[in-house]
Amino acid sequence: MTITKNTLVELLYNEVGLNKREAREFIEMFFESIKKNLENGNDIKLSGFGNFILRNKNARPGRNPKTGEDVTISERRVVTFKSGLKLKTKLEAYDGNTNKESS
Amino acid sequence: MIINKSDIISNLSSELKAYTSSDIDYSVKKLLTFISKSLYSGERVEIRGFGTFSLHHHNSRTARNPKTGELLALEKRASVHFKPSKELKQRVNNKI
């Protein structure tokens, strides 16, 4: 099942003891703080988890796949995520079903 | 500039006056550990307004060390993929 903000609210409710409204507020603020920093041009490093890195892309020629029209893809900035070593190592052991509970 | 976990924690503690910074630290760690664990047990993590973390699967293959030309076997593995939300994509672009 997909993990959503609701799952995270439950986690903070059960394991930290925040009430659900507080937990939701906390989660919103946590992700907002990351977004705000990225928006301001800062890279984020969360040790043990991974890094959010900003990259500047140059303008390049492209094509609208629907109409075949030539267009220029404008210069832009994108966010990339690189998982940290800890997360990566865990995933190397993952072969697609060993870690999953029988479903 | 590079922002790390403790910067995020101090950001949060200046806004959430009712919590001590060790409470915030604890909760942030809980969140990150939980997200990691979910990912390596094969779950997708979808945070509305932020983005989605999912796994990409790679088959085993033989590759070469580009420096030495040596053959090396790469095991079947998974890697984390992050797809930023529309909102995040736009916000990152408004201030170029």
N, CA and C atoms of all chains as a GROMACS GRO file, in nm:
protein
  597
    1MET      N    1   0.083  -0.120   0.000
    1MET     CA    2   0.000   0.000   0.000
    1MET      C    3   0.087   0.126   0.000
    2THR      N    4   0.042   0.225  -0.071
    2THR     CA    5   0.120   0.349  -0.079
    2THR      C    6   0.119   0.423   0.053
    3ILE      N    7   0.235   0.474   0.089
    3ILE     CA    8   0.248   0.555   0.209
    3ILE      C    9   0.210   0.699   0.173
    4THR      N   10   0.124   0.760   0.252
    4THR     CA   11   0.085   0.898   0.228
    4THR      C   12   0.106   0.979   0.355
    5LYS      N   13   0.070   1.106   0.349
    5LYS     CA   14   0.081   1.191   0.468
    5LYS      C   15   0.000   1.133   0.583
    6ASN      N   16  -0.115   1.071   0.550
    6ASN     CA   17  -0.196   1.010   0.656
    6ASN      C   18  -0.121   0.902   0.732
    7THR      N   19  -0.043   0.822   0.658
    7THR     CA   20   0.035   0.716   0.724
    7THR      C   21   0.136   0.779   0.819
    8LEU      N   22   0.196   0.892   0.774
    8LEU     CA   23   0.296   0.959   0.857
    8LEU      C   24   0.232   1.023   0.980
    9VAL      N   25   0.108   1.073   0.963
    9VAL     CA   26   0.034   1.128   1.077
    9VAL      C   27   0.015   1.020   1.182
   10GLU      N   28  -0.028   0.901   1.137
   10GLU     CA   29  -0.046   0.788   1.228
   10GLU      C   30   0.084   0.754   1.302
   11LEU      N   31   0.195   0.759   1.228
   11LEU     CA   32   0.324   0.727   1.288
   11LEU      C   33   0.357   0.822   1.402
   12LEU      N   34   0.343   0.952   1.378
   12LEU     CA   35   0.376   1.050   1.482
   12LEU      C   36   0.276   1.043   1.598
   13TYR      N   37   0.154   1.008   1.566
   13TYR     CA   38   0.051   0.991   1.668
   13TYR      C   39   0.085   0.873   1.758
   14ASN      N   40   0.121   0.761   1.697
   14ASN     CA   41   0.149   0.640   1.775
   14ASN      C   42   0.285   0.642   1.843
   15GLU      N   43   0.385   0.697   1.776
   15GLU     CA   44   0.520   0.680   1.829
   15GLU      C   45   0.578   0.803   1.894
   16VAL      N   46   0.522   0.919   1.867
   16VAL     CA   47   0.575   1.039   1.931
   16VAL      C   48   0.473   1.096   2.030
   17GLY      N   49   0.345   1.063   2.007
   17GLY     CA   50   0.243   1.108   2.100
   17GLY      C   51   0.185   1.244   2.067
   18LEU      N   52   0.208   1.290   1.944
   18LEU     CA   53   0.141   1.414   1.902
   18LEU      C   54  -0.005   1.378   1.872
   19ASN      N   55  -0.096   1.476   1.891
   19ASN     CA   56  -0.231   1.446   1.846
   19ASN      C   57  -0.235   1.463   1.694
   20LYS      N   58  -0.344   1.418   1.632
   20LYS     CA   59  -0.343   1.411   1.486
   20LYS      C   60  -0.330   1.548   1.420
   21ARG      N   61  -0.390   1.649   1.480
   21ARG     CA   62  -0.381   1.783   1.422
   21ARG      C   63  -0.236   1.833   1.429
   22GLU      N   64  -0.173   1.810   1.546
   22GLU     CA   65  -0.032   1.851   1.562
   22GLU      C   66   0.058   1.775   1.466
   23ALA      N   67   0.030   1.645   1.454
   23ALA     CA   68   0.114   1.561   1.367
   23ALA      C   69   0.104   1.609   1.223
   24ARG      N   70  -0.017   1.641   1.179
   24ARG     CA   71  -0.036   1.688   1.042
   24ARG      C   72   0.038   1.821   1.020
   25GLU      N   73   0.024   1.910   1.118
   25GLU     CA   74   0.090   2.040   1.108
   25GLU      C   75   0.243   2.021   1.101
   26PHE      N   76   0.293   1.931   1.185
   26PHE     CA   77   0.437   1.906   1.188
   26PHE      C   78   0.487   1.857   1.053
   27ILE      N   79   0.414   1.762   0.996
   27ILE     CA   80   0.454   1.704   0.868
   27ILE      C   81   0.450   1.807   0.756
   28GLU      N   82   0.343   1.888   0.754
   28GLU     CA   83   0.334   1.993   0.654
   28GLU      C   84   0.453   2.089   0.666
   29MET      N   85   0.487   2.124   0.790
   29MET     CA   86   0.596   2.221   0.810
   29MET      C   87   0.730   2.162   0.773
   30PHE      N   88   0.747   2.034   0.800
   30PHE     CA   89   0.872   1.968   0.766
   30PHE      C   90   0.895   1.972   0.614
   31PHE      N   91   0.796   1.930   0.538
   31PHE     CA   92   0.814   1.930   0.392
   31PHE      C   93   0.818   2.072   0.336
   32GLU      N   94   0.741   2.163   0.400
   32GLU     CA   95   0.744   2.302   0.355
   32GLU      C   96   0.883   2.362   0.374
   33SER      N   97   0.948   2.326   0.484
   33SER     CA   98   1.080   2.378   0.510
   33SER      C   99   1.180   2.330   0.404
   34ILE      N  100   1.166   2.206   0.361
   34ILE     CA  101   1.252   2.155   0.253
   34ILE      C  102   1.222   2.229   0.123
   35LYS      N  103   1.092   2.246   0.093
   35LYS     CA  104   1.054   2.314  -0.031
   35LYS      C  105   1.105   2.457  -0.034
   36LYS      N  106   1.088   2.525   0.080
   36LYS     CA  107   1.132   2.665   0.088
   36LYS      C  108   1.281   2.677   0.061
   37ASN      N  109   1.358   2.586   0.120
   37ASN     CA  110   1.503   2.592   0.098
   37ASN      C  111   1.541   2.564  -0.046
   38LEU      N  112   1.472   2.468  -0.107
   38LEU     CA  113   1.501   2.439  -0.248
   38LEU      C  114   1.463   2.559  -0.334
   39GLU      N  115   1.350   2.619  -0.301
   39GLU     CA  116   1.303   2.737  -0.375
   39GLU      C  117   1.406   2.850  -0.367
   40ASN      N  118   1.471   2.862  -0.252
   40ASN     CA  119   1.571   2.966  -0.236
   40ASN      C  120   1.708   2.928  -0.291
   41GLY      N  121   1.714   2.813  -0.355
   41GLY     CA  122   1.837   2.775  -0.422
   41GLY      C  123   1.935   2.696  -0.337
   42ASN      N  124   1.887   2.643  -0.225
   42ASN     CA  125   1.976   2.564  -0.139
   42ASN      C  126   1.962   2.415  -0.166
   43ASP      N  127   2.073   2.343  -0.162
   43ASP     CA  128   2.069   2.197  -0.167
   43ASP      C  129   2.042   2.145  -0.027
   44ILE      N  130   1.979   2.028  -0.018
   44ILE     CA  131   1.946   1.972   0.114
   44ILE      C  132   2.017   1.839   0.131
   45LYS      N  133   2.086   1.823   0.242
   45LYS     CA  134   2.149   1.694   0.270
   45LYS      C  135   2.090   1.637   0.398
   46LEU      N  136   2.025   1.524   0.387
   46LEU     CA  137   1.968   1.459   0.504
   46LEU      C  138   2.046   1.330   0.527
   47SER      N  139   2.137   1.333   0.623
   47SER     CA  140   2.227   1.219   0.638
   47SER      C  141   2.147   1.094   0.673
   48GLY      N  142   2.187   0.985   0.614
   48GLY     CA  143   2.118   0.858   0.636
   48GLY      C  144   2.002   0.840   0.541
   49PHE      N  145   1.960   0.948   0.477
   49PHE     CA  146   1.845   0.938   0.388
   49PHE      C  147   1.888   0.968   0.244
   50GLY      N  148   1.922   1.093   0.218
   50GLY     CA  149   1.966   1.127   0.084
   50GLY      C  150   1.975   1.276   0.066
   51ASN      N  151   2.012   1.318  -0.055
   51ASN     CA  152   2.031   1.459  -0.084
   51ASN      C  153   1.936   1.505  -0.193
   52PHE      N  154   1.883   1.625  -0.174
   52PHE     CA  155   1.805   1.690  -0.279
   52PHE      C  156   1.896   1.795  -0.341
   53ILE      N  157   1.928   1.777  -0.466
   53ILE     CA  158   2.023   1.865  -0.533
   53ILE      C  159   1.954   1.939  -0.646
   54LEU      N  160   1.983   2.068  -0.657
   54LEU     CA  161   1.927   2.147  -0.766
   54LEU      C  162   2.022   2.145  -0.885
   55ARG      N  163   1.968   2.133  -1.002
   55ARG     CA  164   2.051   2.139  -1.123
   55ARG      C  165   1.991   2.240  -1.219
   56ASN      N  166   2.078   2.317  -1.280
   56ASN     CA  167   2.032   2.411  -1.381
   56ASN      C  168   2.044   2.348  -1.518
   57LYS      N  169   1.934   2.351  -1.593
   57LYS     CA  170   1.935   2.292  -1.726
   57LYS      C  171   1.938   2.405  -1.828
   58ASN      N  172   2.020   2.390  -1.929
   58ASN     CA  173   2.023   2.489  -2.037
   58ASN      C  174   1.902   2.471  -2.127
   59ALA      N  175   1.870   2.574  -2.199
   59ALA     CA  176   1.763   2.564  -2.299
   59ALA      C  177   1.809   2.466  -2.406
   60ARG      N  178   1.717   2.390  -2.460
   60ARG     CA  179   1.754   2.297  -2.568
   60ARG      C  180   1.635   2.282  -2.662
   61PRO      N  181   1.666   2.244  -2.787
   61PRO     CA  182   1.556   2.226  -2.880
   61PRO      C  183   1.481   2.097  -2.849
   62GLY      N  184   1.351   2.100  -2.862
   62GLY     CA  185   1.272   1.980  -2.839
   62GLY      C  186   1.160   1.978  -2.939
   63ARG      N  187   1.070   1.883  -2.918
   63ARG     CA  188   0.960   1.871  -3.013
   63ARG      C  189   0.837   1.830  -2.937
   64ASN      N  190   0.727   1.889  -2.971
   64ASN     CA  191   0.601   1.846  -2.913
   64ASN      C  192   0.566   1.709  -2.972
   65PRO      N  193   0.563   1.606  -2.887
   65PRO     CA  194   0.545   1.471  -2.940
   65PRO      C  195   0.408   1.452  -3.005
   66LYS      N  196   0.312   1.535  -2.965
   66LYS     CA  197   0.177   1.518  -3.018
   66LYS      C  198   0.166   1.579  -3.158
   67THR      N  199   0.217   1.701  -3.171
   67THR     CA  200   0.198   1.771  -3.298
   67THR      C  201   0.320   1.765  -3.390
   68GLY      N  202   0.434   1.723  -3.334
   68GLY     CA  203   0.555   1.718  -3.414
   68GLY      C  204   0.620   1.854  -3.432
   69GLU      N  205   0.562   1.953  -3.371
   69GLU     CA  206   0.610   2.090  -3.382
   69GLU      C  207   0.745   2.108  -3.310
   70ASP      N  208   0.835   2.184  -3.369
   70ASP     CA  209   0.962   2.214  -3.303
   70ASP      C  210   0.941   2.323  -3.200
   71VAL      N  211   0.991   2.301  -3.080
   71VAL     CA  212   0.981   2.404  -2.977
   71VAL      C  213   1.114   2.414  -2.905
   72THR      N  214   1.135   2.522  -2.835
   72THR     CA  215   1.255   2.533  -2.754
   72THR      C  216   1.215   2.508  -2.609
   73ILE      N  217   1.283   2.414  -2.547
   73ILE     CA  218   1.260   2.390  -2.405
   73ILE      C  219   1.345   2.492  -2.332
   74SER      N  220   1.278   2.577  -2.254
   74SER     CA  221   1.351   2.690  -2.197
   74SER      C  222   1.442   2.647  -2.082
   75GLU      N  223   1.533   2.732  -2.052
   75GLU     CA  224   1.626   2.714  -1.942
   75GLU      C  225   1.546   2.693  -1.814
   76ARG      N  226   1.584   2.598  -1.733
   76ARG     CA  227   1.507   2.577  -1.611
   76ARG      C  228   1.592   2.512  -1.503
   77ARG      N  229   1.534   2.506  -1.384
   77ARG     CA  230   1.604   2.445  -1.272
   77ARG      C  231   1.522   2.326  -1.225
   78VAL      N  232   1.588   2.215  -1.199
   78VAL     CA  233   1.514   2.096  -1.155
   78VAL      C  234   1.573   2.041  -1.024
   79VAL      N  235   1.491   1.967  -0.954
   79VAL     CA  236   1.535   1.902  -0.829
   79VAL      C  237   1.567   1.756  -0.858
   80THR      N  238   1.681   1.709  -0.813
   80THR     CA  239   1.707   1.566  -0.824
   80THR      C  240   1.730   1.511  -0.684
   81PHE      N  241   1.705   1.383  -0.669
   81PHE     CA  242   1.725   1.319  -0.539
   81PHE      C  243   1.826   1.208  -0.557
   82LYS      N  244   1.926   1.205  -0.467
   82LYS     CA  245   2.023   1.096  -0.467
   82LYS      C  246   2.014   1.029  -0.333
   83SER      N  247   1.983   0.901  -0.333
   83SER     CA  248   1.968   0.836  -0.204
   83SER      C  249   2.104   0.821  -0.137
   84GLY      N  250   2.103   0.826  -0.006
   84GLY     CA  251   2.226   0.815   0.072
   84GLY      C  252   2.276   0.672   0.074
   85LEU      N  253   2.397   0.658   0.122
   85LEU     CA  254   2.462   0.528   0.123
   85LEU      C  255   2.383   0.425   0.203
   86LYS      N  256   2.329   0.471   0.316
   86LYS     CA  257   2.259   0.379   0.406
   86LYS      C  258   2.137   0.321   0.336
   87LEU      N  259   2.061   0.408   0.272
   87LEU     CA  260   1.941   0.365   0.201
   87LEU      C  261   1.978   0.278   0.082
   88LYS      N  262   2.086   0.317   0.012
   88LYS     CA  263   2.131   0.244  -0.105
   88LYS      C  264   2.175   0.102  -0.069
   89THR      N  265   2.251   0.090   0.040
   89THR     CA  266   2.299  -0.040   0.082
   89THR      C  267   2.183  -0.133   0.114
   90LYS      N  268   2.083  -0.078   0.181
   90LYS     CA  269   1.965  -0.159   0.214
   90LYS      C  270   1.899  -0.209   0.087
   91LEU      N  271   1.898  -0.125  -0.014
   91LEU     CA  272   1.827  -0.160  -0.136
   91LEU      C  273   1.902  -0.261  -0.221
   92GLU      N  274   2.035  -0.266  -0.204
   92GLU     CA  275   2.109  -0.362  -0.282
   92GLU      C  276   2.072  -0.504  -0.244
   93ALA      N  277   2.032  -0.520  -0.119
   93ALA     CA  278   1.993  -0.652  -0.072
   93ALA      C  279   1.851  -0.687  -0.118
   94TYR      N  280   1.781  -0.586  -0.165
   94TYR     CA  281   1.642  -0.605  -0.200
   94TYR      C  282   1.630  -0.662  -0.340
   95ASP      N  283   1.568  -0.778  -0.354
   95ASP     CA  284   1.561  -0.836  -0.489
   95ASP      C  285   1.419  -0.840  -0.542
   96GLY      N  286   1.332  -0.761  -0.484
   96GLY     CA  287   1.199  -0.752  -0.542
   96GLY      C  288   1.093  -0.828  -0.466
   97ASN      N  289   1.132  -0.926  -0.386
   97ASN     CA  290   1.028  -0.991  -0.306
   97ASN      C  291   1.072  -1.037  -0.168
   98THR      N  292   1.202  -1.049  -0.143
   98THR     CA  293   1.244  -1.103  -0.013
   98THR      C  294   1.199  -1.016   0.104
   99ASN      N  295   1.199  -0.885   0.083
   99ASN     CA  296   1.165  -0.797   0.195
   99ASN      C  297   1.015  -0.778   0.212
  100LYS      N  298   0.943  -0.820   0.113
  100LYS     CA  299   0.798  -0.795   0.117
  100LYS      C  300   0.727  -0.903   0.195
  101GLU      N  301   0.634  -0.863   0.279
  101GLU     CA  302   0.551  -0.963   0.346
  101GLU      C  303   0.462  -1.027   0.240
  102SER      N  304   0.429  -1.152   0.260
  102SER     CA  305   0.349  -1.222   0.159
  102SER      C  306   0.221  -1.145   0.131
  103SER      N  307   0.197  -1.121   0.003
  103SER     CA  308   0.078  -1.042  -0.029
  103SER      C  309  -0.016  -1.122  -0.118
  104MET      N  310   2.417   2.731  -0.111
  104MET     CA  311   2.432   2.693   0.028
  104MET      C  312   2.377   2.552   0.049
  105ILE      N  313   2.435   2.482   0.143
  105ILE     CA  314   2.388   2.347   0.173
  105ILE      C  315   2.319   2.344   0.308
  106ILE      N  316   2.198   2.290   0.307
  106ILE     CA  317   2.118   2.283   0.429
  106ILE      C  318   2.119   2.138   0.475
  107ASN      N  319   2.148   2.115   0.602
  107ASN     CA  320   2.144   1.977   0.648
  107ASN      C  321   2.030   1.957   0.748
  108LYS      N  322   2.027   1.836   0.801
  108LYS     CA  323   1.916   1.800   0.888
  108LYS      C  324   1.904   1.894   1.007
  109SER      N  325   2.018   1.932   1.067
  109SER     CA  326   2.006   2.016   1.186
  109SER      C  327   1.957   2.157   1.152
  110ASP      N  328   1.987   2.204   1.028
  110ASP     CA  329   1.931   2.334   0.987
  110ASP      C  330   1.779   2.326   0.975
  111ILE      N  331   1.732   2.215   0.919
  111ILE     CA  332   1.587   2.196   0.905
  111ILE      C  333   1.523   2.192   1.044
  112ILE      N  334   1.590   2.120   1.135
  112ILE     CA  335   1.538   2.109   1.271
  112ILE      C  336   1.533   2.246   1.339
  113SER      N  337   1.637   2.328   1.319
  113SER     CA  338   1.630   2.460   1.385
  113SER      C  339   1.530   2.552   1.317
  114ASN      N  340   1.512   2.535   1.184
  114ASN     CA  341   1.401   2.605   1.117
  114ASN      C  342   1.268   2.576   1.182
  115LEU      N  343   1.245   2.445   1.203
  115LEU     CA  344   1.117   2.402   1.259
  115LEU      C  345   1.101   2.450   1.401
  116SER      N  346   1.211   2.449   1.478
  116SER     CA  347   1.192   2.486   1.618
  116SER      C  348   1.166   2.636   1.635
  117SER      N  349   1.208   2.717   1.534
  117SER     CA  350   1.174   2.858   1.548
  117SER      C  351   1.028   2.884   1.514
  118GLU      N  352   0.967   2.790   1.441
  118GLU     CA  353   0.825   2.808   1.408
  118GLU      C  354   0.732   2.735   1.502
  119LEU      N  355   0.780   2.624   1.556
  119LEU     CA  356   0.696   2.544   1.645
  119LEU      C  357   0.743   2.566   1.789
  120LYS      N  358   0.697   2.676   1.847
  120LYS     CA  359   0.749   2.714   1.979
  120LYS      C  360   0.711   2.616   2.090
  121ALA      N  361   0.603   2.541   2.069
  121ALA     CA  362   0.556   2.453   2.175
  121ALA      C  363   0.640   2.326   2.190
  122TYR      N  364   0.730   2.302   2.093
  122TYR     CA  365   0.809   2.180   2.099
  122TYR      C  366   0.953   2.210   2.138
  123THR      N  367   1.016   2.119   2.209
  123THR     CA  368   1.159   2.137   2.234
  123THR      C  369   1.233   2.089   2.110
  124SER      N  370   1.359   2.134   2.094
  124SER     CA  371   1.427   2.092   1.972
  124SER      C  372   1.457   1.943   1.973
  125SER      N  373   1.467   1.882   2.092
  125SER     CA  374   1.490   1.737   2.090
  125SER      C  375   1.364   1.661   2.050
  126ASP      N  376   1.245   1.718   2.080
  126ASP     CA  377   1.120   1.658   2.030
  126ASP      C  378   1.119   1.662   1.877
  127ILE      N  379   1.159   1.778   1.824
  127ILE     CA  380   1.156   1.794   1.679
  127ILE      C  381   1.256   1.701   1.613
  128ASP      N  382   1.375   1.696   1.672
  128ASP     CA  383   1.479   1.607   1.624
  128ASP      C  384   1.430   1.462   1.619
  129TYR      N  385   1.365   1.420   1.726
  129TYR     CA  386   1.314   1.284   1.737
  129TYR      C  387   1.209   1.256   1.628
  130SER      N  388   1.117   1.351   1.610
  130SER     CA  389   1.010   1.331   1.512
  130SER      C  390   1.064   1.328   1.369
  131VAL      N  391   1.158   1.418   1.340
  131VAL     CA  392   1.216   1.421   1.205
  131VAL      C  393   1.286   1.288   1.176
  132LYS      N  394   1.360   1.238   1.275
  132LYS     CA  395   1.429   1.111   1.254
  132LYS      C  396   1.331   0.998   1.233
  133LYS      N  397   1.223   0.999   1.311
  133LYS     CA  398   1.118   0.897   1.295
  133LYS      C  399   1.064   0.900   1.152
  134LEU      N  400   1.035   1.020   1.105
  134LEU     CA  401   0.978   1.032   0.970
  134LEU      C  402   1.073   0.977   0.865
  135LEU      N  403   1.200   1.018   0.874
  135LEU     CA  404   1.296   0.976   0.771
  135LEU      C  405   1.321   0.825   0.776
  136THR      N  406   1.333   0.771   0.896
  136THR     CA  407   1.356   0.628   0.909
  136THR      C  408   1.237   0.550   0.854
  137PHE      N  409   1.119   0.600   0.885
  137PHE     CA  410   0.999   0.532   0.839
  137PHE      C  411   0.990   0.533   0.686
  138ILE      N  412   1.020   0.648   0.627
  138ILE     CA  413   1.015   0.657   0.481
  138ILE      C  414   1.118   0.562   0.419
  139SER      N  415   1.240   0.561   0.473
  139SER     CA  416   1.342   0.468   0.421
  139SER      C  417   1.296   0.324   0.431
  140LYS      N  418   1.246   0.288   0.548
  140LYS     CA  419   1.204   0.149   0.570
  140LYS      C  420   1.094   0.110   0.473
  141SER      N  421   1.000   0.203   0.454
  141SER     CA  422   0.890   0.174   0.362
  141SER      C  423   0.944   0.150   0.223
  142LEU      N  424   1.041   0.231   0.183
  142LEU     CA  425   1.096   0.217   0.049
  142LEU      C  426   1.166   0.083   0.033
  143TYR      N  427   1.247   0.046   0.129
  143TYR     CA  428   1.317  -0.080   0.105
  143TYR      C  429   1.234  -0.202   0.135
  144SER      N  430   1.111  -0.182   0.183
  144SER     CA  431   1.024  -0.299   0.184
  144SER      C  432   0.931  -0.296   0.062
  145GLY      N  433   0.962  -0.206  -0.031
  145GLY     CA  434   0.892  -0.210  -0.159
  145GLY      C  435   0.772  -0.118  -0.173
  146GLU      N  436   0.750  -0.030  -0.073
  146GLU     CA  437   0.634   0.060  -0.080
  146GLU      C  438   0.670   0.188  -0.155
  147ARG      N  439   0.568   0.248  -0.210
  147ARG     CA  440   0.580   0.378  -0.271
  147ARG      C  441   0.545   0.482  -0.165
  148VAL      N  442   0.610   0.596  -0.164
  148VAL     CA  443   0.578   0.700  -0.067
  148VAL      C  444   0.536   0.825  -0.142
  149GLU      N  445   0.411   0.864  -0.123
  149GLU     CA  446   0.355   0.975  -0.200
  149GLU      C  447   0.316   1.089  -0.107
  150ILE      N  448   0.391   1.199  -0.113
  150ILE     CA  449   0.363   1.314  -0.027
  150ILE      C  450   0.303   1.423  -0.115
  151ARG      N  451   0.173   1.445  -0.103
  151ARG     CA  452   0.106   1.545  -0.186
  151ARG      C  453   0.168   1.683  -0.168
  152GLY      N  454   0.196   1.748  -0.279
  152GLY     CA  455   0.252   1.882  -0.273
  152GLY      C  456   0.404   1.882  -0.266
  153PHE      N  457   0.462   1.765  -0.239
  153PHE     CA  458   0.608   1.757  -0.230
  153PHE      C  459   0.663   1.670  -0.342
  154GLY      N  460   0.622   1.545  -0.342
  154GLY     CA  461   0.668   1.456  -0.447
  154GLY      C  462   0.648   1.311  -0.409
  155THR      N  463   0.690   1.222  -0.498
  155THR     CA  464   0.672   1.078  -0.476
  155THR      C  465   0.806   1.007  -0.482
  156PHE      N  466   0.828   0.921  -0.384
  156PHE     CA  467   0.946   0.835  -0.386
  156PHE      C  468   0.901   0.697  -0.430
  157SER      N  469   0.969   0.640  -0.527
  157SER     CA  470   0.935   0.504  -0.566
  157SER      C  471   1.064   0.431  -0.600
  158LEU      N  472   1.051   0.301  -0.624
  158LEU     CA  473   1.170   0.223  -0.657
  158LEU      C  474   1.178   0.200  -0.806
  159HIS      N  475   1.299   0.206  -0.858
  159HIS     CA  476   1.323   0.160  -0.993
  159HIS      C  477   1.404   0.032  -0.983
  160HIS      N  478   1.366  -0.067  -1.060
  160HIS     CA  479   1.436  -0.195  -1.054
  160HIS      C  480   1.534  -0.208  -1.170
  161HIS      N  481   1.649  -0.258  -1.137
  161HIS     CA  482   1.750  -0.279  -1.241
  161HIS      C  483   1.786  -0.427  -1.243
  162ASN      N  484   1.789  -0.487  -1.361
  162ASN     CA  485   1.830  -0.626  -1.372
  162ASN      C  486   1.980  -0.641  -1.352
  163SER      N  487   2.021  -0.763  -1.323
  163SER     CA  488   2.165  -0.785  -1.311
  163SER      C  489   2.225  -0.774  -1.451
  164ARG      N  490   2.345  -0.723  -1.458
  164ARG     CA  491   2.411  -0.712  -1.587
  164ARG      C  492   2.561  -0.712  -1.566
  165THR      N  493   2.634  -0.738  -1.672
  165THR     CA  494   2.779  -0.726  -1.658
  165THR      C  495   2.819  -0.592  -1.718
  166ALA      N  496   2.906  -0.525  -1.648
  166ALA     CA  497   2.951  -0.395  -1.694
  166ALA      C  498   3.103  -0.398  -1.695
  167ARG      N  499   3.160  -0.290  -1.738
  167ARG     CA  500   3.306  -0.281  -1.736
  167ARG      C  501   3.350  -0.163  -1.653
  168ASN      N  502   3.457  -0.183  -1.583
  168ASN     CA  503   3.520  -0.070  -1.518
  168ASN      C  504   3.583   0.014  -1.628
  169PRO      N  505   3.535   0.137  -1.644
  169PRO     CA  506   3.581   0.215  -1.759
  169PRO      C  507   3.730   0.247  -1.752
  170LYS      N  508   3.786   0.243  -1.634
  170LYS     CA  509   3.927   0.276  -1.620
  170LYS      C  510   4.015   0.159  -1.661
  171THR      N  511   3.981   0.039  -1.611
  171THR     CA  512   4.069  -0.075  -1.633
  171THR      C  513   4.017  -0.169  -1.743
  172GLY      N  514   3.889  -0.153  -1.782
  172GLY     CA  515   3.834  -0.242  -1.883
  172GLY      C  516   3.791  -0.376  -1.826
  173GLU      N  517   3.812  -0.394  -1.698
  173GLU     CA  518   3.778  -0.517  -1.630
  173GLU      C  519   3.627  -0.543  -1.630
  174LEU      N  520   3.588  -0.669  -1.651
  174LEU     CA  521   3.446  -0.704  -1.645
  174LEU      C  522   3.402  -0.710  -1.499
  175LEU      N  523   3.281  -0.663  -1.473
  175LEU     CA  524   3.231  -0.682  -1.338
  175LEU      C  525   3.083  -0.709  -1.339
  176ALA      N  526   3.040  -0.795  -1.251
  176ALA     CA  527   2.899  -0.835  -1.250
  176ALA      C  528   2.822  -0.743  -1.157
  177LEU      N  529   2.717  -0.685  -1.207
  177LEU     CA  530   2.630  -0.604  -1.121
  177LEU      C  531   2.508  -0.688  -1.088
  178GLU      N  532   2.480  -0.695  -0.960
  178GLU     CA  533   2.364  -0.772  -0.913
  178GLU      C  534   2.235  -0.699  -0.948
  179LYS      N  535   2.130  -0.773  -0.951
  179LYS     CA  536   1.997  -0.715  -0.963
  179LYS      C  537   1.975  -0.622  -0.843
  180ARG      N  538   1.928  -0.502  -0.868
  180ARG     CA  539   1.913  -0.412  -0.755
  180ARG      C  540   1.798  -0.313  -0.779
  181ALA      N  541   1.767  -0.240  -0.676
  181ALA     CA  542   1.664  -0.137  -0.686
  181ALA      C  543   1.726  -0.005  -0.647
  182SER      N  544   1.675   0.105  -0.702
  182SER     CA  545   1.723   0.235  -0.657
  182SER      C  546   1.602   0.325  -0.634
  183VAL      N  547   1.622   0.426  -0.552
  183VAL     CA  548   1.512   0.516  -0.519
  183VAL      C  549   1.499   0.624  -0.625
  184HIS      N  550   1.379   0.647  -0.668
  184HIS     CA  551   1.352   0.752  -0.764
  184HIS      C  552   1.259   0.854  -0.701
  185PHE      N  553   1.291   0.982  -0.716
  185PHE     CA  554   1.205   1.088  -0.661
  185PHE      C  555   1.147   1.169  -0.775
  186LYS      N  556   1.016   1.181  -0.774
  186LYS     CA  557   0.951   1.264  -0.875
  186LYS      C  558   0.890   1.384  -0.803
  187PRO      N  559   0.946   1.504  -0.825
  187PRO     CA  560   0.895   1.621  -0.754
  187PRO      C  561   0.752   1.653  -0.798
  188SER      N  562   0.673   1.707  -0.708
  188SER     CA  563   0.536   1.745  -0.740
  188SER      C  564   0.538   1.866  -0.832
  189LYS      N  565   0.426   1.890  -0.894
  189LYS     CA  566   0.411   2.006  -0.981
  189LYS      C  567   0.446   2.134  -0.905
  190GLU      N  568   0.394   2.143  -0.784
  190GLU     CA  569   0.418   2.262  -0.702
  190GLU      C  570   0.567   2.284  -0.679
  191LEU      N  571   0.637   2.177  -0.641
  191LEU     CA  572   0.780   2.189  -0.613
  191LEU      C  573   0.856   2.229  -0.740
  192LYS      N  574   0.820   2.167  -0.852
  192LYS     CA  575   0.884   2.200  -0.979
  192LYS      C  576   0.870   2.347  -1.011
  193GLN      N  577   0.747   2.397  -0.991
  193GLN     CA  578   0.724   2.538  -1.024
  193GLN      C  579   0.795   2.632  -0.929
  194ARG      N  580   0.790   2.598  -0.801
  194ARG     CA  581   0.852   2.687  -0.703
  194ARG      C  582   1.002   2.698  -0.723
  195VAL      N  583   1.063   2.586  -0.759
  195VAL     CA  584   1.207   2.585  -0.780
  195VAL      C  585   1.245   2.670  -0.901
  196ASN      N  586   1.152   2.684  -0.994
  196ASN     CA  587   1.179   2.756  -1.117
  196ASN      C  588   1.150   2.905  -1.116
  197ASN      N  589   1.067   2.947  -1.023
  197ASN     CA  590   1.029   3.088  -1.024
  197ASN      C  591   1.142   3.183  -0.993
  198LYS      N  592   1.242   3.131  -0.926
  198LYS     CA  593   1.350   3.220  -0.883
  198LYS      C  594   1.480   3.177  -0.945
  199ILE      N  595   1.490   3.182  -1.073
  199ILE     CA  596   1.614   3.133  -1.135
  199ILE      C  597   1.712   3.248  -1.151
   0.00000   0.00000   0.00000
